[in-house]
Amino acid sequence: MTRTEPPPPDAVHRAIETYLGLAYPAGPPPRAASLADAVRLSPGGSLDDCTAFERDGDARFALRLGNQAYPHMKLVIERLPGRDAWFFRADTHDQHVTIDPSDPDHPAFQELMARNRALAAAIESAWELDGLDTFRAFLRRDLEARRT
């Protein structure tokens, strides 16, 4: 299968601006702002040319932008498995951590995870309103196509 191109630079820039606006209502910290600038100023404008992204082969690009309470949350641009399409995802990047329920930090971490999930859902909803594809949008379209 021929590799399809990831979303165009203007879509990536819109996704980043939306993410940053929701993750940092008072403005992004220098680290997140500098990552956004690195993408904006990347030569050639393609994801392949930008060193700010963490990569998983040629099918997943991640930008660790964080949020006000958790620096590890990521904006992910991922190829839809088995299809020539790409989508945006807000990855909370907190599901790999477990804290024993008896640990005094457990309630605070559970609260952090709930806030991260709510923020990710808000970001992805905003992307969909802006016409950017998310995995949820692909699933919705696929289910609708199967009904007809």
C-alpha positions as CSV (number, residue, x, y, z in Angstrom):
1,M,0.0,0.0,0.0
2,T,1.3,3.5,-0.9
3,R,1.8,5.7,2.1
4,T,-0.7,8.6,2.2
5,E,0.4,12.0,3.3
6,P,-0.4,13.0,6.9
7,P,-2.7,16.1,7.3
8,P,-1.5,19.3,5.7
9,P,0.4,21.9,7.7
10,D,-2.6,24.2,8.1
11,A,-4.7,21.4,9.7
12,V,-1.8,20.5,12.0
13,H,-1.4,24.2,13.0
14,R,-5.1,24.5,13.7
15,A,-5.1,21.4,15.8
16,I,-2.1,22.6,17.8
17,E,-3.7,26.0,18.4
18,T,-7.0,24.5,19.5
19,Y,-5.1,22.1,21.8
20,L,-3.0,24.8,23.4
21,G,-6.0,27.1,23.9
22,L,-7.9,24.5,25.8
23,A,-5.0,23.0,27.7
24,Y,-3.6,26.4,28.7
25,P,-6.4,29.0,28.9
26,A,-4.0,31.6,30.2
27,G,-1.4,30.8,27.5
28,P,1.0,28.0,27.0
29,P,4.2,27.7,29.0
30,P,7.5,28.2,27.1
31,R,8.1,24.5,26.5
32,A,4.7,24.0,24.8
33,A,5.0,27.3,22.9
34,S,8.4,26.4,21.6
35,L,7.2,23.0,20.4
36,A,4.3,24.7,18.6
37,D,6.8,27.2,17.1
38,A,9.1,24.3,16.0
39,V,6.2,22.8,14.0
40,R,5.1,26.1,12.5
41,L,8.7,26.9,11.4
42,S,9.6,23.4,10.2
43,P,11.3,23.5,6.9
44,G,9.1,22.0,4.2
45,G,6.1,22.0,6.5
46,S,5.6,18.3,6.6
47,L,5.6,16.1,9.7
48,D,8.5,14.1,8.3
49,D,10.6,17.2,8.3
50,C,9.8,18.3,11.9
51,T,12.0,17.0,14.7
52,A,9.6,18.2,17.4
53,F,7.4,15.2,16.9
54,E,8.0,11.9,18.7
55,R,7.5,9.1,16.0
56,D,6.4,5.6,15.9
57,G,7.4,4.5,12.4
58,D,5.6,6.5,9.7
59,A,2.1,6.0,11.0
60,R,2.1,8.0,14.3
61,F,3.5,11.4,15.2
62,A,3.1,12.8,18.8
63,L,3.8,16.2,20.2
64,R,4.1,16.3,24.0
65,L,2.3,19.6,24.7
66,G,1.0,18.7,28.2
67,N,-1.6,20.7,30.0
68,Q,-1.8,22.9,33.1
69,A,-1.7,20.0,35.5
70,Y,0.1,17.2,33.6
71,P,3.1,17.7,31.3
72,H,2.9,14.4,29.5
73,M,-0.4,14.7,27.6
74,K,0.2,14.6,23.8
75,L,-1.4,15.7,20.6
76,V,-1.2,12.6,18.3
77,I,-1.6,12.4,14.5
78,E,-2.1,8.8,13.6
79,R,-2.8,6.8,10.5
80,L,-6.1,4.9,10.6
81,P,-5.2,1.2,10.7
82,G,-5.7,-0.4,7.3
83,R,-6.9,2.8,5.6
84,D,-5.4,5.7,3.8
85,A,-6.6,8.3,6.3
86,W,-5.2,10.1,9.3
87,F,-6.8,11.4,12.5
88,F,-6.0,13.6,15.4
89,R,-6.1,12.3,19.0
90,A,-5.5,13.9,22.4
91,D,-3.6,11.2,24.3
92,T,-3.9,11.6,28.0
93,H,-0.7,9.5,28.4
94,D,-1.7,8.5,31.9
95,Q,-3.2,5.1,31.4
96,H,0.1,3.3,31.8
97,V,0.5,4.5,35.4
98,T,-1.2,2.6,38.3
99,I,-1.3,3.6,41.9
100,D,-2.4,1.2,44.6
101,P,-5.7,2.3,46.0
102,S,-4.2,2.3,49.5
103,D,-1.6,4.9,48.4
104,P,-2.4,8.3,49.8
105,D,-1.9,9.8,46.3
106,H,-4.5,7.5,44.7
107,P,-7.5,9.9,45.0
108,A,-5.5,12.8,43.6
109,F,-4.2,10.7,40.7
110,Q,-7.7,9.5,39.9
111,E,-8.9,13.1,39.9
112,L,-6.0,14.1,37.6
113,M,-6.9,11.2,35.2
114,A,-10.6,12.3,35.2
115,R,-9.6,15.9,34.4
116,N,-7.2,14.7,31.6
117,R,-10.0,12.6,30.1
118,A,-12.4,15.5,30.1
119,L,-9.8,17.8,28.6
120,A,-9.0,15.3,25.8
121,A,-12.7,14.9,25.0
122,A,-13.1,18.7,24.9
123,I,-10.1,19.0,22.5
124,E,-11.3,16.3,20.2
125,S,-14.8,17.8,20.1
126,A,-13.3,21.2,19.2
127,W,-11.2,19.6,16.5
128,E,-14.4,17.9,15.0
129,L,-16.2,21.2,15.1
130,D,-13.2,22.7,13.1
131,G,-13.5,19.9,10.5
132,L,-10.5,18.0,11.7
133,D,-10.8,14.2,11.8
134,T,-10.7,12.3,15.0
135,F,-11.0,8.5,15.6
136,R,-14.5,9.1,17.0
137,A,-15.5,10.9,13.8
138,F,-14.2,8.0,11.7
139,L,-16.2,5.5,13.9
140,R,-19.3,7.6,13.6
141,R,-19.1,7.8,9.8
142,D,-18.4,4.1,9.6
143,L,-21.4,3.2,11.7
144,E,-23.6,5.6,9.7
145,A,-22.4,4.0,6.4
146,R,-23.2,0.5,7.8
147,R,-26.8,1.5,8.6
148,T,-27.5,2.6,5.1
